[in-house]
Amino acid sequence: MAACTSTPTSESTGEYLDDTVISSKVRAAILGDQGLTIFKIDVETYKGVVQLSGFVDSAASRQRAGAVAADVTGVRQVRNDLVIK
């Protein structure tokens, strides 16, 4: 019988709070960007990796949202899942 190891999939309270703060800062940065305020962009963060989802009107808006998110302190990576509609 082989030994099994498990990898933790849950966050500690500190990591959760850090991710919550990062998500809030990313949302604020997106809302503060005049070119992005008209879109509904959802932000989720897990261990510093930010996921953007929702719809935008152009590739330029998609890229801009990713760049704005990446500039936020604490963001390790951005998964830009925004859809151009």
C-alpha positions as CSV (number, residue, x, y, z in Angstrom):
1,M,0.0,0.0,0.0
2,A,1.5,3.3,-1.0
3,A,1.6,6.3,1.3
4,C,-0.7,9.1,0.4
5,T,0.0,12.8,1.0
6,S,-2.6,15.5,0.9
7,T,-2.2,19.0,-0.1
8,P,-4.1,21.7,1.8
9,T,-6.9,23.3,-0.2
10,S,-8.2,25.7,2.4
11,E,-6.8,29.1,3.4
12,S,-5.9,30.2,6.8
13,T,-7.8,33.1,8.3
14,G,-4.9,35.4,7.5
15,E,-4.7,34.3,3.9
16,Y,-8.5,34.7,3.6
17,L,-8.3,38.2,4.9
18,D,-5.4,39.1,2.7
19,D,-7.3,37.8,-0.3
20,T,-10.4,39.8,0.7
21,V,-8.3,43.0,0.9
22,I,-6.7,42.3,-2.4
23,S,-10.1,41.7,-4.0
24,S,-11.4,45.0,-2.5
25,K,-8.4,46.9,-3.8
26,V,-8.7,45.4,-7.3
27,R,-12.5,46.3,-7.4
28,A,-11.7,49.8,-6.3
29,A,-9.0,50.2,-8.9
30,I,-11.3,49.0,-11.6
31,L,-14.1,51.3,-10.5
32,G,-11.5,54.1,-10.4
33,D,-10.6,53.6,-14.0
34,Q,-13.0,55.7,-16.2
35,G,-12.8,53.3,-19.1
36,L,-13.8,50.3,-17.0
37,T,-16.7,51.6,-14.8
38,I,-19.4,50.7,-17.3
39,F,-18.6,47.0,-17.1
40,K,-19.7,44.4,-14.5
41,I,-16.4,42.8,-13.7
42,D,-16.3,40.2,-10.9
43,V,-13.2,39.8,-8.9
44,E,-12.2,36.7,-6.9
45,T,-8.8,36.1,-5.2
46,Y,-7.2,32.9,-3.9
47,K,-3.7,33.1,-2.4
48,G,-2.9,36.3,-4.3
49,V,-4.1,35.0,-7.6
50,V,-6.9,37.3,-8.9
51,Q,-9.5,36.0,-11.3
52,L,-11.5,38.5,-13.4
53,S,-14.8,37.4,-14.9
54,G,-17.6,39.1,-16.7
55,F,-18.1,40.9,-20.0
56,V,-16.3,43.8,-21.7
57,D,-16.8,45.4,-25.1
58,S,-13.3,45.1,-26.6
59,A,-9.9,43.4,-26.3
60,A,-8.5,46.7,-25.2
61,S,-10.9,46.9,-22.2
62,R,-10.0,43.2,-21.4
63,Q,-6.3,44.0,-21.4
64,R,-6.8,47.3,-19.4
65,A,-8.7,45.4,-16.7
66,G,-5.9,42.9,-16.4
67,A,-3.3,45.6,-16.2
68,V,-5.2,47.5,-13.6
69,A,-5.6,44.3,-11.5
70,A,-1.9,43.4,-11.9
71,D,-0.8,46.8,-10.6
72,V,-2.5,46.3,-7.2
73,T,-0.2,45.5,-4.3
74,G,-0.4,41.9,-3.2
75,V,-1.5,40.5,-6.6
76,R,0.8,37.6,-7.6
77,Q,-1.0,36.6,-10.8
78,V,-4.1,37.6,-12.8
79,R,-6.3,35.1,-14.5
80,N,-8.2,37.2,-17.0
81,D,-11.4,35.3,-17.9
82,L,-13.2,38.4,-19.2
83,V,-15.3,37.7,-22.3
84,I,-15.6,40.2,-25.1
85,K,-19.2,40.7,-26.0
